[in-house]
Amino acid sequence: MTDARLRRGRGSLAVSFFVQGVTFALLVTRIPAVQDRYGISDALLPAFLAAVPVLAGAGSAGAGALVRRVAPSTPLRWAQPLVLLSLVAVGTGERLWHVALALGVFGLAVGALDASMNMLGVSLQQAYGRSIMLGFHAAYSLGGIVGASLAWAAVHWQVPLGVSYLAAVGVMAPAAWVGSRWYVDGERRAGGPSGRRVGVLVPLCLVMTFAYIGDSTVSNWSAKYLTDVLAGSEELATVPYNAYMVTTLLGRAVGDAGVRRFGAVAVVRGGALLAAAGFGVVAAAPGAWAGVAGFTVLGLGLSVLVPQTFAAARGDAEVARLNVFNYLGFLVGSPLVGALGEAWSYRGAMAVPLVLVLLTLRYARSFAVEPYRYGGGHERPRTVDVG
């Protein structure tokens, strides 16, 4: 595989991560607007939020089965357009069943999209022979910043939800289509893990779940927390997710260098401690801007956990399994925080992700990366030198 082809594959995959970051941010930062558009009650909202990761888990499992027969770039090429079209449907529907159907398609497609993107990312990292996985997730974070900023602008200038979604997708869909021409499918490793690898994979699955419980708390509840608990305005409610994504971007932009210098174990431990501190600030915040500061620290801490968990995987099958626990985290985290918030207090509910990210410290040694190996068991030599 030539250096030029690897560079094109890396760039095109970064575009896909970026587009998905924009798309997801446009959805989650406008949850209050979606709720108002369709008259979804506070009691019903957690059910809608929970349905998306359930279906996404099914989509991820389906992609894992599909790549036994086709390359991961195949489901990626059809899943991303479906995600974009379903976002438009969320913003333009009129009845409750319209948004239910649109979110259902979104969930199935986003599961296949996330799994196949990370499969390509892991295979490219193995081809490079060094850490590049956090860079792809940095592109996702940059997309999240752009998406949250577009959401803020739409609220500020009172642009209708459907119009803002149509405009964004009108730009992103052609960009994603052009970028998909240069996807690179690396060395195929679709087989299941060995007994020894299962012992490593279980802690990684737990860390993925804990990280996404934390992430789902920010994405699904930060806007509502700022308005309902900290008395912030609807305009200010779009800021926490944006600030979270800014520090997530910063953490991931330097994360690959950190892993190469200090090792994955140290980076994961530092991230878990910072994330726990951020949740503590959010829970104790006296006002809206203090809450924004807490979500900002959270982004820096959680930024390294998810991409580094994927990077510790070996092959398509392990990536697909890990990705399912991404959605398990969303499935557990969002309803749990919502239920505790309603029954007790939203401040108290923030203790749940705080404790869980601290548990990551117990499993940090599972991130000690083994040498990349060929099927014959020999260490994989570094055969490319690409930027």
Disulfide bonds with the S-S distance in Angstrom:
none
